[in-house]
Amino acid sequence: MTVSARAFWLLRGRLGRVSALGRNAASLLAAPGTAGRAFRGFRSSGLRHDAIIISGTEMAKQIQKEIQRGVESWISLGNGRPHLSIILVGDNPASHTYVRKKIKAAAAVDHVDERTVCNGIAPEKDVDGFHIINIGRLCLDQHSLIPATASAVWEIIKRTGIETFGKNVVVAGRSKNAGMPIAMLLHTDGEHERPGGDATVTIAHRYTPKEQLKIHTLLADVIVVAAGIPKLITSDMVKEGAAVIDVGINYVHDPMTGKTKLVGDVDFEAVKKKASFITPVPGGVGPMTVAMLLKNTLLAAKKIIY
């Protein structure tokens, strides 16, 4: 499919130039105010501690190092270096942040039909996982290129050791690029071709009445928030010891500095006092989304899925 040059901004980047990780993998889980310190048992003394803050930045560095080794191995076999091409459509601030993190630059252009553009990309090259075939295969628990944000949340949960089998999960957000695929990954059978989390998943969204959302979140062992509403999840909505994954990207005015700042969908400072694990914004799901996009790029280059 050919799209007019005015319809999108095409940016090419090279994969393989990624930062290295320090040797201490335990720094992926950092206690508040002790970034890089080893994981600690937050219940061992019988005293209540703040949540373990999951450093998506450090976890992403570890994954990028794994990808770098994969790229070097691929090239050593005589293959070309994988390349990443980005099509940015519209003027969505969340999309701009995503692209800046990927390539350190962003731009906006005229609007075109998003679904037409997504389906115009060959499924085997669709590293964002937005093509109708990749989404369909995801929903059928088959191997596919998984949307990077959903893959990031799933990878964080697995690498952190957060239990999902038989657990109650609330996904607040229903977008086809984040909330829906996250819910699919978490609720599907762990024995299928593409294993899932075997959780009982409730999907809510921005129009779910707050009092109803609270009923569900208070029962949840894991809360994943991707609704795009600052402080949607407050401490009174979280049960003691729940894991909270914040996917939100919101720009709000900071009265202290007079500047705009990036925040998630969770009242971080309050919720961390009740949760067992929590991701910050920035520095949580965002860096991991970039890492999983690079992983998809390598999978596509190696033709592992298709």
N, C-alpha and C positions, 0 to 999 in steps of 0.2 A: 504494500500500500504506500502511496506517495502522499505526503502531507505538505501543504504550502510552507515555505520558509517562514512566513509571517505567523504560522500557526504554532510554532514551537521553537524553543531554544535548545540547540543541540550542543552538548559539551562532551568532549572526550577526555578521559583520564586513564592513566595506566595503573593497573593493579600490581601489587607486589612491593610498592614502596610504603611499607607500614612500619609503625613504631614497634620497638621490642618491649618485652615485659621484664620487670624485675624478677628475681628468683623466688620471691616469697609469694606463692599463690594464695596464702591465707589472707593477704591484704584485700582480696576480693570482698571480704566481709569485714567492714571497718566499724568499730564501735564509735559512737558520737564523740567527736573531738579527738579521735585517735586514728586518723586516716593512716592505713598501712599496718596497723597493729594486728596481731594474729587474732583469729576467731576466738571468742570466749563463750562459755556456757552461761546463758543469761538467767538460768533458773537454779544453778547449782547451790547457791548460798541460801536459797529460800527468800531472798530479797528481790523486790521488783526493780528491774533495770530497763532503761530505754531500749528500743528495738535495735537489732543489728542493722546497720545501714549497708545495703548492698552497693558496692561501687561498680556501677556499669562501666565506668572508664577503665578500671583495672581489669575487669573481666574481658572487656573488648580487646585490650592489649594482648591478653593471653590468646584469644581466638585469632587475632591478626597475626600473631607469631606462628600459630598453627597453619594459617592460610599461606603465610610467606614460605614456610617449608614446603607446602603443597605446590605452590607456584614454581619454586626452584626445582622441585622434583619433576614437574611437568615439562619445564623448559629443558632440563637435562636430557630428556628423552627425544629432543629434537622438535618439540612443539613450539608454536608461537606464544608470546606472552599474552595472557587474557586481557581484553580491553573492556572498559565500561562506558556505555553511552547513556546519557540522561536526557529525557524529554520532560520539561517542566511546563505544565499547563496551568494558566490562571494566575491568581494573585493571593493564594492562601498562605497566611503567615506560617502555619505549621509546615507546609511544603517548602517554604523558603529556608526555614531552620534546618530541615532535613537535608536539603541540597548543600547548604553552607557547610554542614558537618561532613558531607561526603567529599566535596571538592574544594571547599573554602571559598566558594563563590556562589552567587545566586542571581537570577534575573526573572522578570515576569513578562509575559507576552499576551497577545490577544487570546480570547477564549475560543476553544473548539470543543467538540463533544468528547468528553473524557473516555466513554466506553468505546467509541470508534477508534480512538488512538490506541487504547490498551489492547484491543483486539486486532489492531493492525500490526502489532509486533508478533513475530513468530514465537509460539509457546516455548520453544526450546531456548530462546534468547531473552525471554521475559523474566529477568532476574528480580523484578519487584513482585512477581507472582500475581499480577493483576489480570492476566488473560483469562477469558471465560473457561478455557480448557484447564488451566492450572487451578482456578477456583473450583471447578467441577471435580477434578481429581482429588483436591483437598477434602471436599465434602464427602467423597466416596472412600476416604481413608486410603487412597492410593498415593504412591510416590509422586511428588510434584515439586515445582519451585514454589516455596511457601512465602507469602508476603513477609517482608523483612521485619516489620514491627511485631507481627504475631510470632514469628520465629525467634525474635529477641526475647519476648516474654517467656516463651517455652524454654529457651536455653537458660535464662536466668533461674527459672524454677528448678530445672534439672540440675544445674551446676551448684546451686545453693543447697539442694537436698530438701526442698520444700515438698512435703507429701501431698499428693493429689488423689491417690487411690481411695475411692469411697468417700472423699471429702466433699463438703459443700463449698462451691465457688460462685461468686457473683462477678459477672462481667458487666460493668456499667459503660455502655457504648455499643452501638450496633452497626458501625460503618463496615462496608464491605472490604476495607483495606486493613482494619485493625480489630474492632470488637467481634465481628462475626468469625473471622478465621481464628482468633484467640479462643473463642468459645468452642469451635470445632476441635481444635487441638486438645483442649482440656477435657472434653467430655467423651471423646471416642475411645474405642476399645484398645487397650494396650497390646492386644494380641493380633491386631490387624496388620495389613501390609505396611501402612504408615502408622506406627503405634501412637495412641493418645494417652491422656492422663487418667481415664476411668473415674472422673469426678462427676458429681451431680451439679450441673451448671444452670444458673439462672441468669438470663440476659435482661438488663434494664437499659434505660436510655434517658436522654435529657427531659423527656416528657413523662417519665415515671414519677408520680407524686412523691415528694420527699419522705412523707410518713410511710409510704409503701416500700420505698427503697430501703429505709432504715430497718423495716421488719426483716427484709432479706439479708442485709449486710450484717445484722447482729447474729445471724445464724451461720455466717460464712467463715470457713477456715482460711480461705484465700479470697482477697478482693482485688480485682484488676479494674482499674479505672481509666477509661479512654473516651470520655464524653465531651471534653473541651469546656468544662465549667470550673473556674477556680473555686477551691474549697467546697467542692460538691460533697466530699467525704470528710466529716468532722469526727472528733474523738468519741462522741456519744453514739456514733453509728457503727463503731468497731468493737467486737468482743475482744476480751483479753487474750493475747497470744496469737491473733490472726496475722497472716502475712499480707502485706499490702504492696501491690505493684502499680506504680503511677505512670501512666502512658501520656498524661495530659500535657499539652503545650499551649500555654496562655501567656499573653503579655499584659501586665497590669501596671498601674502607676504606683510607684513606691513613694509614699508621703515623706519618708525619712530623707531620701536623696533627691526627690523631685524628678527622678528618671524612670524610664520603663524597665521592668525586670521580667524575667522568664520564671513562671511558676507552673506547677502541675495542677491536678484536679483534687489533690488531697491537702488538708490542713496539716502540713508536714510536722511542724513543731509540736502540735497537740497530739496527733495520731501516733507519733513515734513513742510516746510514753505508754501506749497500750499494746502496740503491735509487737510481734516477735521479730519480723523482718520488714524492712521498708526500703523502697528505692527513692532516691532524691531526684529533684528536677531543678537544675540540670545535673547531669552526671550519672543518670540511671539507665533508663531504657534507651535514650537517645544514642549514646555511643555504641550500645549493643545492636541497635537497628542498623547502623552503618557497617558494623562488623559482619552481621548476617547477610547484608547485601553483597559484601565482598565474597563471602562464602558461596552465595548463590552464583556469583559471577564465575568463580572457579568451577563449580559444579556444571554450569552451562558450557564452559570452555572444554571440559573433559567429557561432555555428553553423558554424564552419569545417570541423569533422569530420563532423557530422551535419546 
